[in-house]
Amino acid sequence: MGAVHRRHWLLCVAVAALAIGLFAAPSAGIAGAPWVDNPVDEGSVRVVDIDDLTREFVEGASATVFTLALPEGATCPGDSANDQWRVNSFIIPVDRDPSDLEYLVGDPEGEGNWSLYGVDTNPLIFEFTIPNVAAGLPGKIGEIRPISFGVFPPGTLPEGRYRMGIACAYFADTGTYWDTEIVIATDAADEPGQMTWSIPEAAADAVDATSRPTRTWAWISAGAFAAIAVGLIAYQRHTRRHLTLTKEPS
């Protein structure tokens, strides 16, 4: 066999081996992951203040910014860097089972199934876990990005009860998940989504998120005070300068 033909043959073998590895790896991994065949409900999430994860919300509006707090030490069966697990989110009608959800491209498969969306309008899907030093170790889930329902056009989430939460998925299949129940009501006066929401099983000390000053108003207030302070300083300097220039020599 000539040198050129030998190199060509070795290249073909290498490509074939790589293709076999790529196609075989997912199926082998799925077969070895018991959570894929038997998804596990790992408990509840809490709807909390983005600035204070101990402060639970009992209700809010479409523009309310919140996040979801998982139980301490929450993990996926594996991490993203070594084991291909991803962190996804969902909000689905209450009569549907989060363990049946599949994450193929964007929102969970199925009519009326949605992902949660960050305040940056990007869906919380295919997020990475904190990387491990080796494969086969639980993948720790970091803090969930700030969320709001403001991205949903009015009527997208009809009135009713939903299940909302976070799921670990291996390729498309749910492995483990955490969720809570949420009730959505129509409110024509609300902007931008014309809806309000409440958590029926919130903790006794949970607060109404709509009564909390929004971060926007906090920044406006801070800016107003700063402008007043700058104006007073400028006025005082101008007054001193004016008095100095007009004062008669002794």
DRENLUM-918652 format. One line per 4 residues: number of its first residue (from 1); their letters; for each residue x, y, z of N, C-alpha, C. Coordinates in nm, 2 decimals. Example, Ala and Ser with C-alpha at 12.3 -4.5 7.8 and 13.67 -1.06 7.14 Angstrom:
<sites>
1) AS) 1.32/-0.57/0.78/1.23/-0.45/0.78/1.32/-0.33/0.78 ~ 1.28/-0.22/0.71/1.37/-0.11/0.71/1.29/0.00/0.79;
</sites>
This chain:
<sites>
1) MGAV) 0.09/-0.12/0.00/0.00/0.00/0.00/0.09/0.12/0.00 ~ 0.06/0.22/-0.09/0.15/0.34/-0.10/0.13/0.43/0.02 ~ 0.22/0.52/0.04/0.21/0.61/0.15/0.09/0.70/0.14 ~ 0.05/0.75/0.02/-0.07/0.83/0.01/-0.19/0.75/0.04;
5) HRRH) -0.20/0.63/-0.01/-0.32/0.54/0.01/-0.32/0.51/0.16 ~ -0.21/0.48/0.23/-0.21/0.45/0.37/-0.26/0.56/0.45 ~ -0.21/0.69/0.42/-0.26/0.80/0.49/-0.41/0.82/0.47 ~ -0.46/0.80/0.35/-0.60/0.81/0.32/-0.68/0.71/0.40;
9) WLLC) -0.63/0.58/0.41/-0.70/0.48/0.48/-0.70/0.51/0.63 ~ -0.59/0.55/0.69/-0.59/0.59/0.83/-0.68/0.70/0.86 ~ -0.69/0.80/0.77/-0.78/0.91/0.79/-0.93/0.86/0.79 ~ -0.96/0.77/0.70/-1.10/0.72/0.70/-1.13/0.64/0.83;
13) VAVA) -1.03/0.56/0.87/-1.05/0.48/1.00/-1.08/0.58/1.11 ~ -1.00/0.69/1.12/-1.01/0.78/1.23/-1.14/0.85/1.23 ~ -1.19/0.89/1.11/-1.32/0.96/1.10/-1.43/0.86/1.14 ~ -1.42/0.74/1.09/-1.52/0.64/1.13/-1.53/0.61/1.28;
17) ALAI) -1.41/0.60/1.34/-1.40/0.58/1.48/-1.47/0.70/1.56 ~ -1.44/0.82/1.51/-1.49/0.94/1.57/-1.64/0.94/1.56 ~ -1.70/0.91/1.44/-1.84/0.91/1.42/-1.91/0.80/1.51 ~ -1.85/0.69/1.52/-1.90/0.58/1.61/-1.91/0.63/1.75;
21) GLFA) -1.80/0.70/1.79/-1.79/0.74/1.93/-1.90/0.85/1.96 ~ -1.92/0.94/1.86/-2.01/1.05/1.88/-2.16/0.99/1.89 ~ -2.19/0.89/1.81/-2.32/0.84/1.81/-2.34/0.74/1.92 ~ -2.24/0.67/1.96/-2.25/0.57/2.07/-2.26/0.63/2.21;
25) APSA) -2.18/0.75/2.22/-2.17/0.80/2.36/-2.30/0.84/2.42 ~ -2.39/0.92/2.35/-2.52/0.95/2.41/-2.60/0.83/2.45 ~ -2.61/0.73/2.36/-2.70/0.62/2.39/-2.64/0.54/2.51 ~ -2.51/0.53/2.52/-2.44/0.46/2.63/-2.47/0.53/2.76;
29) GIAG) -2.46/0.67/2.75/-2.48/0.75/2.87/-2.62/0.74/2.92 ~ -2.72/0.74/2.83/-2.86/0.73/2.87/-2.89/0.60/2.93 ~ -2.83/0.49/2.87/-2.86/0.36/2.93/-2.80/0.35/3.07 ~ -2.69/0.43/3.10/-2.63/0.42/3.23/-2.68/0.52/3.33;
33) APWV) -2.79/0.60/3.29/-2.84/0.70/3.38/-2.98/0.66/3.43 ~ -2.99/0.61/3.55/-3.12/0.56/3.60/-3.23/0.67/3.61 ~ -3.18/0.80/3.62/-3.28/0.91/3.64/-3.36/0.93/3.51 ~ -3.30/0.89/3.39/-3.37/0.92/3.27/-3.50/0.83/3.26;
37) DNPV) -3.49/0.71/3.31/-3.61/0.62/3.31/-3.70/0.64/3.43 ~ -3.64/0.69/3.53/-3.71/0.72/3.66/-3.68/0.85/3.71 ~ -3.74/0.96/3.65/-3.71/1.10/3.70/-3.75/1.11/3.85 ~ -3.67/1.19/3.92/-3.69/1.21/4.06/-3.73/1.35/4.10;
41) DEGS) -3.84/1.36/4.18/-3.89/1.48/4.23/-3.81/1.51/4.36 ~ -3.72/1.61/4.35/-3.63/1.64/4.46/-3.68/1.74/4.56 ~ -3.81/1.79/4.54/-3.86/1.88/4.64/-3.91/2.01/4.58 ~ -3.91/2.11/4.66/-3.97/2.24/4.62/-3.87/2.35/4.59;
45) VRVV) -3.91/2.45/4.52/-3.84/2.57/4.50/-3.91/2.68/4.58 ~ -3.84/2.78/4.62/-3.90/2.90/4.68/-3.89/3.02/4.59 ~ -4.00/3.10/4.58/-4.00/3.22/4.50/-3.95/3.33/4.59 ~ -3.83/3.39/4.56/-3.77/3.48/4.65/-3.72/3.61/4.58;
49) DIDD) -3.68/3.70/4.67/-3.63/3.83/4.63/-3.49/3.81/4.58 ~ -3.46/3.88/4.46/-3.32/3.86/4.40/-3.21/3.91/4.49 ~ -3.25/4.01/4.58/-3.15/4.07/4.67/-3.14/4.00/4.80 ~ -3.23/3.92/4.84/-3.24/3.85/4.97/-3.30/3.72/4.95;
53) LTRE) -3.23/3.61/4.93/-3.28/3.48/4.90/-3.36/3.42/5.02 ~ -3.35/3.48/5.13/-3.43/3.43/5.25/-3.57/3.50/5.25 ~ -3.59/3.59/5.17/-3.72/3.67/5.17/-3.81/3.61/5.06 ~ -3.91/3.54/5.10/-4.00/3.47/5.00/-4.12/3.57/4.96;
57) FVEG) -4.16/3.55/4.84/-4.27/3.63/4.79/-4.40/3.54/4.79 ~ -4.51/3.60/4.82/-4.64/3.53/4.82/-4.72/3.57/4.69 ~ -4.69/3.69/4.64/-4.76/3.73/4.51/-4.69/3.84/4.44 ~ -4.72/3.86/4.32/-4.66/3.97/4.24/-4.73/4.00/4.12;
61) ASAT) -4.67/4.08/4.03/-4.73/4.12/3.90/-4.64/4.07/3.79 ~ -4.68/4.11/3.66/-4.60/4.06/3.55/-4.46/4.12/3.55 ~ -4.44/4.24/3.60/-4.31/4.31/3.60/-4.23/4.28/3.72 ~ -4.28/4.20/3.81/-4.21/4.17/3.94/-4.09/4.09/3.90;
65) VFTL) -3.98/4.13/3.96/-3.85/4.05/3.94/-3.83/3.96/4.06 ~ -3.80/3.83/4.03/-3.78/3.74/4.14/-3.68/3.63/4.09 ~ -3.65/3.54/4.18/-3.57/3.42/4.14/-3.62/3.30/4.21 ~ -3.57/3.19/4.18/-3.61/3.06/4.25/-3.49/3.01/4.33;
69) ALPE) -3.52/2.98/4.45/-3.42/2.93/4.54/-3.44/2.78/4.56 ~ -3.34/2.70/4.52/-3.34/2.56/4.54/-3.30/2.52/4.68 ~ -3.33/2.40/4.72/-3.28/2.35/4.85/-3.13/2.36/4.85 ~ -3.07/2.38/4.97/-2.93/2.40/4.98/-2.86/2.27/4.93;
73) GATC) -2.75/2.29/4.85/-2.68/2.17/4.80/-2.75/2.10/4.69 ~ -2.85/2.17/4.62/-2.92/2.10/4.51/-2.82/2.07/4.40 ~ -2.83/1.95/4.34/-2.74/1.91/4.24/-2.81/1.83/4.13 ~ -2.75/1.83/4.01/-2.79/1.74/3.90/-2.72/1.61/3.92;
77) PGDS) -2.76/1.50/3.86/-2.69/1.37/3.88/-2.55/1.38/3.83 ~ -2.52/1.47/3.73/-2.38/1.49/3.68/-2.37/1.63/3.65 ~ -2.25/1.68/3.61/-2.23/1.82/3.57/-2.24/1.83/3.42 ~ -2.22/1.96/3.38/-2.24/1.99/3.23/-2.10/1.96/3.16;
81) ANDQ) -1.99/2.00/3.22/-1.86/1.99/3.16/-1.82/1.85/3.13 ~ -1.85/1.76/3.22/-1.80/1.62/3.21/-1.91/1.52/3.17 ~ -2.04/1.55/3.21/-2.14/1.45/3.20/-2.26/1.49/3.11 ~ -2.26/1.61/3.06/-2.36/1.66/2.96/-2.50/1.69/3.02;
85) WRVN) -2.51/1.71/3.15/-2.63/1.75/3.22/-2.65/1.90/3.20 ~ -2.78/1.94/3.18/-2.81/2.08/3.17/-2.92/2.12/3.27 ~ -2.93/2.25/3.30/-3.03/2.30/3.39/-3.14/2.37/3.31 ~ -3.26/2.33/3.32/-3.37/2.40/3.25/-3.48/2.45/3.35;
89) SFII) -3.57/2.52/3.29/-3.68/2.57/3.38/-3.81/2.54/3.31 ~ -3.92/2.55/3.38/-4.05/2.52/3.32/-4.16/2.59/3.40 ~ -4.27/2.62/3.33/-4.40/2.66/3.39/-4.51/2.59/3.30 ~ -4.58/2.50/3.36/-4.67/2.41/3.29/-4.81/2.41/3.37;
93) PVDR) -4.92/2.38/3.30/-5.04/2.36/3.37/-5.03/2.25/3.48 ~ -5.10/2.28/3.59/-5.08/2.20/3.71/-5.11/2.05/3.70 ~ -5.19/2.02/3.60/-5.22/1.87/3.58/-5.12/1.80/3.50 ~ -5.01/1.86/3.46/-4.91/1.80/3.39/-4.79/1.76/3.48;
97) DPSD) -4.72/1.66/3.44/-4.61/1.60/3.52/-4.47/1.65/3.48 ~ -4.40/1.73/3.56/-4.27/1.77/3.52/-4.17/1.66/3.48 ~ -4.19/1.54/3.53/-4.10/1.43/3.50/-4.12/1.38/3.35 ~ -4.23/1.42/3.29/-4.25/1.38/3.15/-4.20/1.48/3.05;
101) LEYL) -4.15/1.59/3.10/-4.11/1.70/3.00/-3.98/1.66/2.93 ~ -3.98/1.70/2.80/-3.86/1.69/2.72/-3.81/1.82/2.67 ~ -3.68/1.84/2.67/-3.62/1.97/2.64/-3.53/1.95/2.51 ~ -3.59/1.98/2.39/-3.53/1.95/2.27/-3.46/2.07/2.21;
105) VGDP) -3.53/2.18/2.20/-3.47/2.30/2.13/-3.49/2.42/2.22 ~ -3.61/2.46/2.26/-3.63/2.57/2.34/-3.72/2.54/2.46 ~ -3.84/2.59/2.46/-3.94/2.56/2.57/-3.96/2.41/2.58 ~ -4.01/2.36/2.69/-4.04/2.22/2.70/-4.14/2.18/2.60;
109) EGEG) -4.12/2.06/2.54/-4.22/2.01/2.44/-4.36/2.00/2.49 ~ -4.45/2.04/2.40/-4.60/2.03/2.44/-4.67/2.17/2.44 ~ -4.79/2.17/2.39/-4.87/2.29/2.38/-4.89/2.34/2.52 ~ -4.87/2.47/2.54/-4.89/2.53/2.67/-4.78/2.51/2.78;
113) NWSL) -4.67/2.44/2.74/-4.56/2.43/2.82/-4.46/2.54/2.79 ~ -4.41/2.61/2.89/-4.32/2.72/2.87/-4.19/2.71/2.96 ~ -4.09/2.77/2.91/-3.97/2.80/3.00/-4.00/2.92/3.08 ~ -3.92/2.94/3.19/-3.92/3.07/3.25/-3.82/3.16/3.18;
117) YGVD) -3.84/3.29/3.19/-3.76/3.39/3.11/-3.69/3.49/3.21 ~ -3.57/3.51/3.18/-3.49/3.61/3.26/-3.54/3.75/3.23 ~ -3.50/3.85/3.32/-3.53/3.99/3.29/-3.46/4.03/3.17 ~ -3.36/3.96/3.12/-3.29/3.99/3.00/-3.36/3.94/2.87;
121) TNPL) -3.48/3.88/2.90/-3.57/3.82/2.79/-3.52/3.69/2.74 ~ -3.41/3.64/2.79/-3.36/3.51/2.74/-3.42/3.39/2.83 ~ -3.46/3.28/2.77/-3.51/3.17/2.84/-3.41/3.10/2.93 ~ -3.45/3.05/3.04/-3.36/2.98/3.13/-3.36/2.83/3.08;
125) IFEF) -3.28/2.80/2.98/-3.27/2.67/2.93/-3.13/2.63/2.90 ~ -3.10/2.51/2.91/-2.96/2.45/2.88/-2.85/2.53/2.95 ~ -2.88/2.57/3.08/-2.78/2.63/3.16/-2.68/2.53/3.21 ~ -2.56/2.58/3.24/-2.45/2.49/3.28/-2.45/2.48/3.43;
129) TIPN) -2.41/2.36/3.48/-2.39/2.35/3.62/-2.25/2.40/3.65 ~ -2.21/2.41/3.78/-2.08/2.44/3.82/-1.99/2.32/3.78 ~ -1.88/2.33/3.71/-1.80/2.22/3.66/-1.73/2.15/3.78 ~ -1.72/2.01/3.76/-1.64/1.93/3.85/-1.51/1.90/3.80;
133) VAAG) -1.42/1.84/3.88/-1.29/1.81/3.84/-1.28/1.68/3.76 ~ -1.39/1.60/3.77/-1.39/1.47/3.70/-1.54/1.43/3.67 ~ -1.56/1.33/3.58/-1.69/1.29/3.55/-1.75/1.20/3.66 ~ -1.88/1.19/3.65/-1.95/1.10/3.75/-1.98/1.15/3.88;
137) LPGK) -1.96/1.29/3.90/-1.99/1.35/4.03/-2.11/1.44/4.02 ~ -2.19/1.46/4.12/-2.31/1.54/4.12/-2.27/1.68/4.07 ~ -2.36/1.74/3.99/-2.33/1.88/3.93/-2.40/1.98/4.01 ~ -2.33/2.06/4.09/-2.39/2.16/4.17/-2.46/2.27/4.08;
141) IGEI) -2.58/2.31/4.12/-2.65/2.42/4.05/-2.63/2.55/4.11 ~ -2.58/2.65/4.03/-2.56/2.78/4.08/-2.69/2.86/4.10 ~ -2.68/2.99/4.14/-2.80/3.07/4.16/-2.87/3.09/4.03 ~ -3.00/3.09/4.04/-3.09/3.11/3.92/-3.10/3.26/3.88;
145) RPIS) -3.09/3.29/3.76/-3.09/3.42/3.71/-3.22/3.49/3.75 ~ -3.22/3.63/3.76/-3.35/3.70/3.79/-3.45/3.67/3.68 ~ -3.58/3.65/3.72/-3.69/3.61/3.64/-3.80/3.71/3.64 ~ -3.88/3.72/3.54/-4.00/3.80/3.54/-4.09/3.74/3.43;
149) FGVF) -4.22/3.77/3.45/-4.32/3.73/3.35/-4.35/3.84/3.25 ~ -4.27/3.95/3.26/-4.30/4.06/3.17/-4.27/4.03/3.02 ~ -4.20/3.92/2.99/-4.17/3.88/2.85/-4.29/3.82/2.78 ~ -4.39/3.77/2.86/-4.50/3.70/2.80/-4.61/3.80/2.76;
153) PPGT) -4.65/3.80/2.63/-4.76/3.89/2.59/-4.89/3.85/2.67 ~ -4.97/3.95/2.69/-5.10/3.93/2.76/-5.17/3.81/2.70 ~ -5.22/3.72/2.79/-5.30/3.60/2.74/-5.21/3.48/2.72 ~ -5.08/3.49/2.71/-5.00/3.38/2.68/-5.01/3.27/2.79;
157) LPEG) -5.02/3.32/2.92/-5.04/3.23/3.03/-5.18/3.25/3.08 ~ -5.28/3.17/3.04/-5.42/3.20/3.08/-5.44/3.18/3.23 ~ -5.54/3.23/3.28/-5.58/3.22/3.42/-5.58/3.07/3.46 ~ -5.52/3.04/3.58/-5.53/2.90/3.62/-5.41/2.87/3.71;
161) RYRM) -5.40/2.74/3.75/-5.29/2.69/3.83/-5.18/2.63/3.75 ~ -5.06/2.65/3.79/-4.94/2.60/3.71/-4.84/2.54/3.81 ~ -4.75/2.46/3.75/-4.64/2.42/3.82/-4.51/2.48/3.76 ~ -4.43/2.54/3.85/-4.32/2.62/3.80/-4.19/2.57/3.87;
165) GIAC) -4.08/2.55/3.80/-3.97/2.50/3.86/-3.84/2.49/3.78 ~ -3.75/2.41/3.83/-3.62/2.39/3.77/-3.60/2.24/3.75 ~ -3.54/2.20/3.63/-3.52/2.06/3.61/-3.38/2.04/3.55 ~ -3.32/1.92/3.59/-3.19/1.88/3.53/-3.23/1.78/3.42;
169) AYFA) -3.17/1.81/3.30/-3.20/1.72/3.19/-3.07/1.66/3.13 ~ -3.08/1.54/3.09/-2.97/1.47/3.02/-3.01/1.46/2.88 ~ -2.94/1.54/2.79/-2.99/1.56/2.65/-3.13/1.61/2.66 ~ -3.23/1.54/2.61/-3.37/1.60/2.61/-3.45/1.55/2.73;
173) DTGT) -3.40/1.45/2.81/-3.49/1.39/2.91/-3.47/1.44/3.05 ~ -3.58/1.46/3.12/-3.57/1.51/3.26/-3.52/1.40/3.35 ~ -3.43/1.44/3.44/-3.37/1.35/3.53/-3.42/1.38/3.68 ~ -3.40/1.50/3.72/-3.44/1.54/3.85/-3.51/1.68/3.84;
177) YWDT) -3.60/1.72/3.93/-3.66/1.85/3.92/-3.71/1.89/4.06 ~ -3.73/2.03/4.07/-3.78/2.09/4.19/-3.89/2.19/4.14 ~ -4.01/2.20/4.21/-4.11/2.29/4.16/-4.20/2.34/4.28 ~ -4.29/2.43/4.24/-4.39/2.49/4.33/-4.51/2.52/4.25;
181) EIVI) -4.62/2.53/4.32/-4.75/2.57/4.25/-4.76/2.72/4.25 ~ -4.81/2.77/4.14/-4.84/2.91/4.12/-4.97/2.93/4.06 ~ -5.05/3.04/4.10/-5.18/3.07/4.05/-5.17/3.20/3.97 ~ -5.21/3.20/3.85/-5.21/3.32/3.76/-5.35/3.37/3.74;
185) ATDA) -5.37/3.50/3.75/-5.50/3.57/3.73/-5.48/3.68/3.64 ~ -5.59/3.71/3.56/-5.58/3.82/3.46/-5.61/3.95/3.53 ~ -5.53/4.05/3.50/-5.55/4.18/3.56/-5.53/4.29/3.44 ~ -5.64/4.34/3.39/-5.63/4.43/3.28/-5.55/4.56/3.31;
189) ADEP) -5.54/4.59/3.44/-5.46/4.71/3.48/-5.31/4.69/3.49 ~ -5.27/4.57/3.49/-5.13/4.54/3.50/-5.05/4.56/3.37 ~ -4.93/4.61/3.39/-4.84/4.63/3.27/-4.71/4.56/3.30 ~ -4.65/4.49/3.20/-4.70/4.48/3.06/-4.78/4.36/3.03;
193) GQMT) -4.79/4.26/3.12/-4.85/4.13/3.09/-4.99/4.12/3.12 ~ -5.05/4.22/3.19/-5.19/4.21/3.23/-5.22/4.08/3.31 ~ -5.14/4.06/3.41/-5.16/3.94/3.49/-5.10/3.96/3.63 ~ -5.15/3.89/3.72/-5.08/3.88/3.86/-5.06/3.73/3.89;
197) WSIP) -4.98/3.71/3.99/-4.96/3.57/4.03/-4.95/3.56/4.18 ~ -4.97/3.44/4.23/-4.96/3.42/4.38/-4.92/3.27/4.40 ~ -4.85/3.25/4.52/-4.80/3.12/4.56/-4.90/3.07/4.67 ~ -4.98/2.97/4.64/-5.08/2.92/4.74/-5.02/2.86/4.86;
201) EAAA) -4.89/2.80/4.84/-4.83/2.73/4.95/-4.71/2.80/5.00 ~ -4.71/2.94/5.00/-4.60/3.02/5.04/-4.58/3.01/5.19 ~ -4.46/3.04/5.24/-4.44/3.04/5.38/-4.52/3.15/5.45 ~ -4.54/3.13/5.58/-4.63/3.22/5.66/-4.57/3.36/5.66;
205) DAVD) -4.43/3.38/5.65/-4.37/3.51/5.65/-4.34/3.56/5.51 ~ -4.40/3.50/5.41/-4.37/3.55/5.27/-4.44/3.69/5.26 ~ -4.39/3.77/5.16/-4.44/3.90/5.15/-4.49/3.92/5.01 ~ -4.57/4.03/5.00/-4.63/4.07/4.87/-4.53/4.15/4.79;
209) ATSR) -4.48/4.09/4.68/-4.37/4.15/4.60/-4.42/4.28/4.54 ~ -4.55/4.30/4.52/-4.59/4.43/4.46/-4.58/4.54/4.55 ~ -4.57/4.52/4.68/-4.55/4.63/4.78/-4.41/4.67/4.80 ~ -4.32/4.59/4.74/-4.17/4.62/4.75/-4.14/4.72/4.64;
213) PTRT) -4.07/4.83/4.67/-4.03/4.93/4.57/-3.94/4.86/4.47 ~ -3.97/4.88/4.34/-3.89/4.81/4.24/-3.75/4.88/4.23 ~ -3.65/4.80/4.17/-3.52/4.85/4.16/-3.51/4.98/4.08 ~ -3.60/4.99/3.97/-3.61/5.11/3.89/-3.64/5.23/3.97;
217) WAWI) -3.74/5.22/4.06/-3.78/5.33/4.14/-3.67/5.37/4.24 ~ -3.60/5.26/4.29/-3.49/5.29/4.38/-3.38/5.37/4.32 ~ -3.35/5.34/4.19/-3.25/5.41/4.12/-3.29/5.55/4.09 ~ -3.42/5.57/4.05/-3.48/5.70/4.03/-3.47/5.79/4.15;
221) SAGA) -3.51/5.73/4.27/-3.50/5.81/4.39/-3.36/5.85/4.42 ~ -3.27/5.75/4.41/-3.12/5.78/4.44/-3.07/5.89/4.34 ~ -3.11/5.89/4.22/-3.07/5.99/4.12/-3.13/6.13/4.16 ~ -3.25/6.13/4.20/-3.32/6.26/4.24/-3.24/6.32/4.36;
225) FAAI) -3.22/6.24/4.46/-3.14/6.29/4.58/-3.01/6.34/4.54 ~ -2.94/6.27/4.45/-2.81/6.31/4.40/-2.81/6.44/4.33 ~ -2.91/6.45/4.24/-2.93/6.58/4.17/-2.95/6.70/4.26 ~ -3.04/6.67/4.36/-3.07/6.78/4.46/-2.94/6.82/4.53;
229) AVGL) -2.86/6.72/4.58/-2.74/6.75/4.65/-2.64/6.82/4.56 ~ -2.62/6.78/4.44/-2.53/6.85/4.35/-2.58/7.00/4.32 ~ -2.71/7.02/4.31/-2.77/7.15/4.29/-2.74/7.24/4.41 ~ -2.76/7.18/4.53/-2.73/7.26/4.65/-2.59/7.30/4.66;
233) IAYQ) -2.50/7.21/4.63/-2.35/7.24/4.64/-2.32/7.35/4.54 ~ -2.37/7.34/4.42/-2.34/7.44/4.31/-2.40/7.57/4.35 ~ -2.52/7.57/4.41/-2.58/7.70/4.46/-2.50/7.77/4.57 ~ -2.45/7.68/4.66/-2.37/7.74/4.77/-2.24/7.80/4.72;
237) RHTR) -2.17/7.73/4.62/-2.05/7.78/4.56/-2.07/7.91/4.49 ~ -2.18/7.91/4.41/-2.22/8.03/4.34/-2.24/8.15/4.43 ~ -2.31/8.12/4.54/-2.34/8.23/4.64/-2.21/8.28/4.70 ~ -2.12/8.19/4.75/-2.00/8.23/4.81/-1.92/8.32/4.71;
241) RHLT) -1.91/8.27/4.58/-1.83/8.35/4.48/-1.89/8.49/4.46 ~ -2.02/8.49/4.45/-2.09/8.62/4.43/-2.06/8.71/4.55 ~ -2.07/8.67/4.67/-2.04/8.75/4.79/-1.90/8.80/4.79 ~ -1.81/8.71/4.75/-1.67/8.75/4.75/-1.64/8.86/4.65;
245) LTKE) -1.70/8.85/4.53/-1.68/8.95/4.42/-1.74/9.08/4.45 ~ -1.85/9.08/4.53/-1.93/9.21/4.55/-1.89/9.27/4.69 ~ -1.81/9.20/4.77/-1.78/9.25/4.90/-1.68/9.37/4.88 ~ -1.71/9.48/4.95/-1.63/9.61/4.94/-1.50/9.59/5.02;
249) PS) -1.39/9.64/4.97/-1.26/9.63/5.05/-1.27/9.71/5.18 ~ -1.21/9.66/5.28/-1.22/9.72/5.41/-1.11/9.84/5.42;
</sites>
